[in-house]
Amino acid sequence: MAISISVVLLLAILAVIFVRSGGLKLSHALVCLLLGFCLAGTNIAPSINSGLTATAGILDTLRP
């Protein structure tokens, strides 16, 4: 568990740096993809999923 948290934190830091630097290149997209896979294997994955589901539900009720 400690190794996966370290990898998740490292990839999250790299993703933030890449997004703030302006351009998202292929290597940056791969880091973000790896971050997603690592986050899916952690204990926070159900919370992320329920948060995204709730956000989608709220956006679905909005009518333009």
mmCIF file as gemmi writes it, N, C-alpha and C atoms, coordinates in Angstrom:
data_model
loop_
_atom_site.group_PDB
_atom_site.id
_atom_site.type_symbol
_atom_site.label_atom_id
_atom_site.label_alt_id
_atom_site.label_comp_id
_atom_site.label_asym_id
_atom_site.label_entity_id
_atom_site.label_seq_id
_atom_site.pdbx_PDB_ins_code
_atom_site.Cartn_x
_atom_site.Cartn_y
_atom_site.Cartn_z
_atom_site.occupancy
_atom_site.B_iso_or_equiv
_atom_site.pdbx_formal_charge
_atom_site.auth_seq_id
_atom_site.auth_asym_id
_atom_site.pdbx_PDB_model_num
ATOM 1 N N . MET Axp A 1 ? 0.82 -1.194 0 1 0 ? 1 A 1
ATOM 2 C CA . MET Axp A 1 ? 0 0 0 1 0 ? 1 A 1
ATOM 3 C C . MET Axp A 1 ? 0.869 1.265 0 1 0 ? 1 A 1
ATOM 4 N N . ALA Axp A 2 ? 1.974 1.239 0.754 1 0 ? 2 A 1
ATOM 5 C CA . ALA Axp A 2 ? 2.826 2.421 0.834 1 0 ? 2 A 1
ATOM 6 C C . ALA Axp A 2 ? 3.463 2.735 -0.512 1 0 ? 2 A 1
ATOM 7 N N . ILE Axp A 3 ? 3.795 1.708 -1.262 1 0 ? 3 A 1
ATOM 8 C CA . ILE Axp A 3 ? 4.409 1.937 -2.571 1 0 ? 3 A 1
ATOM 9 C C . ILE Axp A 3 ? 3.396 2.536 -3.531 1 0 ? 3 A 1
ATOM 10 N N . SER Axp A 4 ? 2.154 2.037 -3.504 1 0 ? 4 A 1
ATOM 11 C CA . SER Axp A 4 ? 1.161 2.564 -4.438 1 0 ? 4 A 1
ATOM 12 C C . SER Axp A 4 ? 0.81 4.014 -4.11 1 0 ? 4 A 1
ATOM 13 N N . ILE Axp A 5 ? 0.796 4.377 -2.824 1 0 ? 5 A 1
ATOM 14 C CA . ILE Axp A 5 ? 0.526 5.768 -2.463 1 0 ? 5 A 1
ATOM 15 C C . ILE Axp A 5 ? 1.661 6.663 -2.939 1 0 ? 5 A 1
ATOM 16 N N . SER Axp A 6 ? 2.897 6.192 -2.82 1 0 ? 6 A 1
ATOM 17 C CA . SER Axp A 6 ? 4.035 6.977 -3.288 1 0 ? 6 A 1
ATOM 18 C C . SER Axp A 6 ? 3.978 7.185 -4.792 1 0 ? 6 A 1
ATOM 19 N N . VAL Axp A 7 ? 3.614 6.141 -5.519 1 0 ? 7 A 1
ATOM 20 C CA . VAL Axp A 7 ? 3.51 6.252 -6.973 1 0 ? 7 A 1
ATOM 21 C C . VAL Axp A 7 ? 2.385 7.198 -7.35 1 0 ? 7 A 1
ATOM 22 N N . VAL Axp A 8 ? 1.249 7.101 -6.655 1 0 ? 8 A 1
ATOM 23 C CA . VAL Axp A 8 ? 0.115 7.985 -6.932 1 0 ? 8 A 1
ATOM 24 C C . VAL Axp A 8 ? 0.496 9.432 -6.674 1 0 ? 8 A 1
ATOM 25 N N . LEU Axp A 9 ? 1.166 9.703 -5.569 1 0 ? 9 A 1
ATOM 26 C CA . LEU Axp A 9 ? 1.578 11.069 -5.268 1 0 ? 9 A 1
ATOM 27 C C . LEU Axp A 9 ? 2.57 11.595 -6.293 1 0 ? 9 A 1
ATOM 28 N N . LEU Axp A 10 ? 3.529 10.772 -6.686 1 0 ? 10 A 1
ATOM 29 C CA . LEU Axp A 10 ? 4.505 11.19 -7.693 1 0 ? 10 A 1
ATOM 30 C C . LEU Axp A 10 ? 3.815 11.499 -9.017 1 0 ? 10 A 1
ATOM 31 N N . LEU Axp A 11 ? 2.925 10.615 -9.454 1 0 ? 11 A 1
ATOM 32 C CA . LEU Axp A 11 ? 2.232 10.847 -10.715 1 0 ? 11 A 1
ATOM 33 C C . LEU Axp A 11 ? 1.294 12.044 -10.633 1 0 ? 11 A 1
ATOM 34 N N . ALA Axp A 12 ? 0.673 12.267 -9.483 1 0 ? 12 A 1
ATOM 35 C CA . ALA Axp A 12 ? -0.201 13.432 -9.322 1 0 ? 12 A 1
ATOM 36 C C . ALA Axp A 12 ? 0.606 14.724 -9.406 1 0 ? 12 A 1
ATOM 37 N N . ILE Axp A 13 ? 1.761 14.746 -8.776 1 0 ? 13 A 1
ATOM 38 C CA . ILE Axp A 13 ? 2.624 15.929 -8.841 1 0 ? 13 A 1
ATOM 39 C C . ILE Axp A 13 ? 3.071 16.179 -10.274 1 0 ? 13 A 1
ATOM 40 N N . LEU Axp A 14 ? 3.464 15.119 -10.97 1 0 ? 14 A 1
ATOM 41 C CA . LEU Axp A 14 ? 3.876 15.276 -12.368 1 0 ? 14 A 1
ATOM 42 C C . LEU Axp A 14 ? 2.723 15.764 -13.237 1 0 ? 14 A 1
ATOM 43 N N . ALA Axp A 15 ? 1.523 15.251 -13.018 1 0 ? 15 A 1
ATOM 44 C CA . ALA Axp A 15 ? 0.364 15.679 -13.813 1 0 ? 15 A 1
ATOM 45 C C . ALA Axp A 15 ? 0.074 17.158 -13.589 1 0 ? 15 A 1
ATOM 46 N N . VAL Axp A 16 ? 0.154 17.618 -12.339 1 0 ? 16 A 1
ATOM 47 C CA . VAL Axp A 16 ? -0.084 19.031 -12.043 1 0 ? 16 A 1
ATOM 48 C C . VAL Axp A 16 ? 0.974 19.897 -12.715 1 0 ? 16 A 1
ATOM 49 N N . ILE Axp A 17 ? 2.213 19.478 -12.657 1 0 ? 17 A 1
ATOM 50 C CA . ILE Axp A 17 ? 3.287 20.243 -13.301 1 0 ? 17 A 1
ATOM 51 C C . ILE Axp A 17 ? 3.065 20.311 -14.807 1 0 ? 17 A 1
ATOM 52 N N . PHE Axp A 18 ? 2.687 19.193 -15.401 1 0 ? 18 A 1
ATOM 53 C CA . PHE Axp A 18 ? 2.465 19.174 -16.849 1 0 ? 18 A 1
ATOM 54 C C . PHE Axp A 18 ? 1.299 20.06 -17.257 1 0 ? 18 A 1
ATOM 55 N N . VAL Axp A 19 ? 0.232 20.038 -16.492 1 0 ? 19 A 1
ATOM 56 C CA . VAL Axp A 19 ? -0.937 20.864 -16.833 1 0 ? 19 A 1
ATOM 57 C C . VAL Axp A 19 ? -0.603 22.341 -16.673 1 0 ? 19 A 1
ATOM 58 N N . ARG Axp A 20 ? 0.133 22.691 -15.623 1 0 ? 20 A 1
ATOM 59 C CA . ARG Axp A 20 ? 0.486 24.098 -15.395 1 0 ? 20 A 1
ATOM 60 C C . ARG Axp A 20 ? 1.514 24.62 -16.395 1 0 ? 20 A 1
ATOM 61 N N . SER Axp A 21 ? 2.31 23.72 -16.964 1 0 ? 21 A 1
ATOM 62 C CA . SER Axp A 21 ? 3.337 24.18 -17.896 1 0 ? 21 A 1
ATOM 63 C C . SER Axp A 21 ? 2.752 24.615 -19.231 1 0 ? 21 A 1
ATOM 64 N N . GLY Axp A 22 ? 1.515 24.278 -19.493 1 0 ? 22 A 1
ATOM 65 C CA . GLY Axp A 22 ? 0.868 24.794 -20.695 1 0 ? 22 A 1
ATOM 66 C C . GLY Axp A 22 ? 0.517 23.755 -21.723 1 0 ? 22 A 1
ATOM 67 N N . GLY Axp A 23 ? 1.472 22.994 -22.187 1 0 ? 23 A 1
ATOM 68 C CA . GLY Axp A 23 ? 1.195 22.049 -23.265 1 0 ? 23 A 1
ATOM 69 C C . GLY Axp A 23 ? 1.139 20.63 -22.747 1 0 ? 23 A 1
ATOM 70 N N . LEU Axp A 24 ? 0.156 19.887 -23.207 1 0 ? 24 A 1
ATOM 71 C CA . LEU Axp A 24 ? 0.039 18.493 -22.817 1 0 ? 24 A 1
ATOM 72 C C . LEU Axp A 24 ? 0.509 17.638 -23.983 1 0 ? 24 A 1
ATOM 73 N N . LYS Axp A 25 ? 1.682 17.082 -23.838 1 0 ? 25 A 1
ATOM 74 C CA . LYS Axp A 25 ? 2.273 16.251 -24.885 1 0 ? 25 A 1
ATOM 75 C C . LYS Axp A 25 ? 1.879 14.795 -24.661 1 0 ? 25 A 1
ATOM 76 N N . LEU Axp A 26 ? 2.307 13.915 -25.559 1 0 ? 26 A 1
ATOM 77 C CA . LEU Axp A 26 ? 1.988 12.508 -25.444 1 0 ? 26 A 1
ATOM 78 C C . LEU Axp A 26 ? 2.545 11.924 -24.153 1 0 ? 26 A 1
ATOM 79 N N . SER Axp A 27 ? 3.756 12.297 -23.79 1 0 ? 27 A 1
ATOM 80 C CA . SER Axp A 27 ? 4.343 11.787 -22.549 1 0 ? 27 A 1
ATOM 81 C C . SER Axp A 27 ? 3.554 12.256 -21.338 1 0 ? 27 A 1
ATOM 82 N N . HIS Axp A 28 ? 3.055 13.464 -21.384 1 0 ? 28 A 1
ATOM 83 C CA . HIS Axp A 28 ? 2.252 13.984 -20.282 1 0 ? 28 A 1
ATOM 84 C C . HIS Axp A 28 ? 0.93 13.226 -20.181 1 0 ? 28 A 1
ATOM 85 N N . ALA Axp A 29 ? 0.338 12.942 -21.326 1 0 ? 29 A 1
ATOM 86 C CA . ALA Axp A 29 ? -0.919 12.191 -21.328 1 0 ? 29 A 1
ATOM 87 C C . ALA Axp A 29 ? -0.714 10.784 -20.78 1 0 ? 29 A 1
ATOM 88 N N . LEU Axp A 30 ? 0.426 10.178 -21.07 1 0 ? 30 A 1
ATOM 89 C CA . LEU Axp A 30 ? 0.719 8.851 -20.537 1 0 ? 30 A 1
ATOM 90 C C . LEU Axp A 30 ? 0.87 8.879 -19.018 1 0 ? 30 A 1
ATOM 91 N N . VAL Axp A 31 ? 1.482 9.939 -18.484 1 0 ? 31 A 1
ATOM 92 C CA . VAL Axp A 31 ? 1.602 10.076 -17.037 1 0 ? 31 A 1
ATOM 93 C C . VAL Axp A 31 ? 0.212 10.2 -16.411 1 0 ? 31 A 1
ATOM 94 N N . CYS Axp A 32 ? -0.656 10.978 -17.033 1 0 ? 32 A 1
ATOM 95 C CA . CYS Axp A 32 ? -2.019 11.124 -16.517 1 0 ? 32 A 1
ATOM 96 C C . CYS Axp A 32 ? -2.776 9.801 -16.6 1 0 ? 32 A 1
ATOM 97 N N . LEU Axp A 33 ? -2.55 9.034 -17.642 1 0 ? 33 A 1
ATOM 98 C CA . LEU Axp A 33 ? -3.178 7.727 -17.787 1 0 ? 33 A 1
ATOM 99 C C . LEU Axp A 33 ? -2.698 6.784 -16.69 1 0 ? 33 A 1
ATOM 100 N N . LEU Axp A 34 ? -1.396 6.77 -16.437 1 0 ? 34 A 1
ATOM 101 C CA . LEU Axp A 34 ? -0.856 5.94 -15.363 1 0 ? 34 A 1
ATOM 102 C C . LEU Axp A 34 ? -1.397 6.373 -14.007 1 0 ? 34 A 1
ATOM 103 N N . LEU Axp A 35 ? -1.568 7.672 -13.806 1 0 ? 35 A 1
ATOM 104 C CA . LEU Axp A 35 ? -2.137 8.169 -12.557 1 0 ? 35 A 1
ATOM 105 C C . LEU Axp A 35 ? -3.554 7.631 -12.376 1 0 ? 35 A 1
ATOM 106 N N . GLY Axp A 36 ? -4.32 7.625 -13.443 1 0 ? 36 A 1
ATOM 107 C CA . GLY Axp A 36 ? -5.684 7.094 -13.363 1 0 ? 36 A 1
ATOM 108 C C . GLY Axp A 36 ? -5.707 5.626 -12.991 1 0 ? 36 A 1
ATOM 109 N N . PHE Axp A 37 ? -4.819 4.846 -13.596 1 0 ? 37 A 1
ATOM 110 C CA . PHE Axp A 37 ? -4.758 3.431 -13.258 1 0 ? 37 A 1
ATOM 111 C C . PHE Axp A 37 ? -4.32 3.212 -11.814 1 0 ? 37 A 1
ATOM 112 N N . CYS Axp A 38 ? -3.366 3.995 -11.35 1 0 ? 38 A 1
ATOM 113 C CA . CYS Axp A 38 ? -2.917 3.86 -9.96 1 0 ? 38 A 1
ATOM 114 C C . CYS Axp A 38 ? -4.001 4.289 -8.977 1 0 ? 38 A 1
ATOM 115 N N . LEU Axp A 39 ? -4.722 5.359 -9.296 1 0 ? 39 A 1
ATOM 116 C CA . LEU Axp A 39 ? -5.806 5.806 -8.421 1 0 ? 39 A 1
ATOM 117 C C . LEU Axp A 39 ? -6.924 4.774 -8.362 1 0 ? 39 A 1
ATOM 118 N N . ALA Axp A 40 ? -7.152 4.061 -9.447 1 0 ? 40 A 1
ATOM 119 C CA . ALA Axp A 40 ? -8.212 3.052 -9.476 1 0 ? 40 A 1
ATOM 120 C C . ALA Axp A 40 ? -7.916 1.901 -8.517 1 0 ? 40 A 1
ATOM 121 N N . GLY Axp A 41 ? -6.661 1.69 -8.198 1 0 ? 41 A 1
ATOM 122 C CA . GLY Axp A 41 ? -6.29 0.608 -7.305 1 0 ? 41 A 1
ATOM 123 C C . GLY Axp A 41 ? -6.177 1.014 -5.846 1 0 ? 41 A 1
ATOM 124 N N . THR Axp A 42 ? -6.485 2.251 -5.517 1 0 ? 42 A 1
ATOM 125 C CA . THR Axp A 42 ? -6.364 2.706 -4.134 1 0 ? 42 A 1
ATOM 126 C C . THR Axp A 42 ? -7.714 2.693 -3.436 1 0 ? 42 A 1
ATOM 127 N N . ASN Axp A 43 ? -7.702 2.993 -2.147 1 0 ? 43 A 1
ATOM 128 C CA . ASN Axp A 43 ? -8.927 3.027 -1.357 1 0 ? 43 A 1
ATOM 129 C C . ASN Axp A 43 ? -9.79 4.247 -1.665 1 0 ? 43 A 1
ATOM 130 N N . ILE Axp A 44 ? -9.25 5.241 -2.337 1 0 ? 44 A 1
ATOM 131 C CA . ILE Axp A 44 ? -9.995 6.457 -2.642 1 0 ? 44 A 1
ATOM 132 C C . ILE Axp A 44 ? -10.838 6.314 -3.916 1 0 ? 44 A 1
ATOM 133 N N . ALA Axp A 45 ? -10.652 5.227 -4.659 1 0 ? 45 A 1
ATOM 134 C CA . ALA Axp A 45 ? -11.368 5.031 -5.927 1 0 ? 45 A 1
ATOM 135 C C . ALA Axp A 45 ? -12.892 5.079 -5.77 1 0 ? 45 A 1
ATOM 136 N N . PRO Axp A 46 ? -13.497 4.425 -4.764 1 0 ? 46 A 1
ATOM 137 C CA . PRO Axp A 46 ? -14.956 4.521 -4.624 1 0 ? 46 A 1
ATOM 138 C C . PRO Axp A 46 ? -15.432 5.951 -4.358 1 0 ? 46 A 1
ATOM 139 N N . SER Axp A 47 ? -14.663 6.718 -3.612 1 0 ? 47 A 1
ATOM 140 C CA . SER Axp A 47 ? -15.033 8.108 -3.343 1 0 ? 47 A 1
ATOM 141 C C . SER Axp A 47 ? -14.977 8.944 -4.613 1 0 ? 47 A 1
ATOM 142 N N . ILE Axp A 48 ? -13.949 8.732 -5.421 1 0 ? 48 A 1
ATOM 143 C CA . ILE Axp A 48 ? -13.84 9.452 -6.689 1 0 ? 48 A 1
ATOM 144 C C . ILE Axp A 48 ? -15.008 9.084 -7.597 1 0 ? 48 A 1
ATOM 145 N N . ASN Axp A 49 ? -15.328 7.793 -7.648 1 0 ? 49 A 1
ATOM 146 C CA . ASN Axp A 49 ? -16.419 7.329 -8.497 1 0 ? 49 A 1
ATOM 147 C C . ASN Axp A 49 ? -17.752 7.914 -8.053 1 0 ? 49 A 1
ATOM 148 N N . SER Axp A 50 ? -18.03 7.913 -6.752 1 0 ? 50 A 1
ATOM 149 C CA . SER Axp A 50 ? -19.302 8.46 -6.281 1 0 ? 50 A 1
ATOM 150 C C . SER Axp A 50 ? -19.356 9.968 -6.476 1 0 ? 50 A 1
ATOM 151 N N . GLY Axp A 51 ? -18.238 10.652 -6.337 1 0 ? 51 A 1
ATOM 152 C CA . GLY Axp A 51 ? -18.205 12.096 -6.585 1 0 ? 51 A 1
ATOM 153 C C . GLY Axp A 51 ? -18.466 12.431 -8.042 1 0 ? 51 A 1
ATOM 154 N N . LEU Axp A 52 ? -17.874 11.664 -8.943 1 0 ? 52 A 1
ATOM 155 C CA . LEU Axp A 52 ? -18.12 11.888 -10.369 1 0 ? 52 A 1
ATOM 156 C C . LEU Axp A 52 ? -19.555 11.547 -10.748 1 0 ? 52 A 1
ATOM 157 N N . THR Axp A 53 ? -20.104 10.505 -10.143 1 0 ? 53 A 1
ATOM 158 C CA . THR Axp A 53 ? -21.488 10.135 -10.411 1 0 ? 53 A 1
ATOM 159 C C . THR Axp A 53 ? -22.442 11.217 -9.916 1 0 ? 53 A 1
ATOM 160 N N . ALA Axp A 54 ? -22.171 11.759 -8.741 1 0 ? 54 A 1
ATOM 161 C CA . ALA Axp A 54 ? -23.018 12.828 -8.208 1 0 ? 54 A 1
ATOM 162 C C . ALA Axp A 54 ? -22.919 14.082 -9.068 1 0 ? 54 A 1
ATOM 163 N N . THR Axp A 55 ? -21.713 14.407 -9.515 1 0 ? 55 A 1
ATOM 164 C CA . THR Axp A 55 ? -21.539 15.575 -10.382 1 0 ? 55 A 1
ATOM 165 C C . THR Axp A 55 ? -22.274 15.385 -11.703 1 0 ? 55 A 1
ATOM 166 N N . ALA Axp A 56 ? -22.191 14.195 -12.261 1 0 ? 56 A 1
ATOM 167 C CA . ALA Axp A 56 ? -22.906 13.909 -13.515 1 0 ? 56 A 1
ATOM 168 C C . ALA Axp A 56 ? -24.409 14.001 -13.307 1 0 ? 56 A 1
ATOM 169 N N . GLY Axp A 57 ? -24.882 13.557 -12.152 1 0 ? 57 A 1
ATOM 170 C CA . GLY Axp A 57 ? -26.31 13.644 -11.843 1 0 ? 57 A 1
ATOM 171 C C . GLY Axp A 57 ? -26.777 15.091 -11.739 1 0 ? 57 A 1
ATOM 172 N N . ILE Axp A 58 ? -25.968 15.931 -11.124 1 0 ? 58 A 1
ATOM 173 C CA . ILE Axp A 58 ? -26.307 17.356 -11.004 1 0 ? 58 A 1
ATOM 174 C C . ILE Axp A 58 ? -26.313 18.01 -12.375 1 0 ? 58 A 1
ATOM 175 N N . LEU Axp A 59 ? -25.316 17.714 -13.185 1 0 ? 59 A 1
ATOM 176 C CA . LEU Axp A 59 ? -25.238 18.292 -14.52 1 0 ? 59 A 1
ATOM 177 C C . LEU Axp A 59 ? -26.379 17.789 -15.409 1 0 ? 59 A 1
ATOM 178 N N . ASP Axp A 60 ? -26.852 16.568 -15.15 1 0 ? 60 A 1
ATOM 179 C CA . ASP Axp A 60 ? -27.947 16.033 -15.937 1 0 ? 60 A 1
ATOM 180 C C . ASP Axp A 60 ? -29.263 16.748 -15.659 1 0 ? 60 A 1
ATOM 181 N N . THR Axp A 61 ? -29.412 17.27 -14.434 1 0 ? 61 A 1
ATOM 182 C CA . THR Axp A 61 ? -30.662 17.958 -14.089 1 0 ? 61 A 1
ATOM 183 C C . THR Axp A 61 ? -30.708 19.374 -14.607 1 0 ? 61 A 1
ATOM 184 N N . LEU Axp A 62 ? -29.561 19.92 -14.961 1 0 ? 62 A 1
ATOM 185 C CA . LEU Axp A 62 ? -29.526 21.291 -15.498 1 0 ? 62 A 1
ATOM 186 C C . LEU Axp A 62 ? -30.043 21.31 -16.93 1 0 ? 62 A 1
ATOM 187 N N . ARG Axp A 63 ? -30.896 22.234 -17.202 1 0 ? 63 A 1
ATOM 188 C CA . ARG Axp A 63 ? -31.427 22.398 -18.56 1 0 ? 63 A 1
ATOM 189 C C . ARG Axp A 63 ? -31.001 23.741 -19.089 1 0 ? 63 A 1
ATOM 190 N N . PRO Axp A 64 ? -30.484 23.804 -20.323 1 0 ? 64 A 1
ATOM 191 C CA . PRO Axp A 64 ? -30.033 25.076 -20.871 1 0 ? 64 A 1
ATOM 192 C C . PRO Axp A 64 ? -31.194 25.993 -21.236 1 0 ? 64 A 1
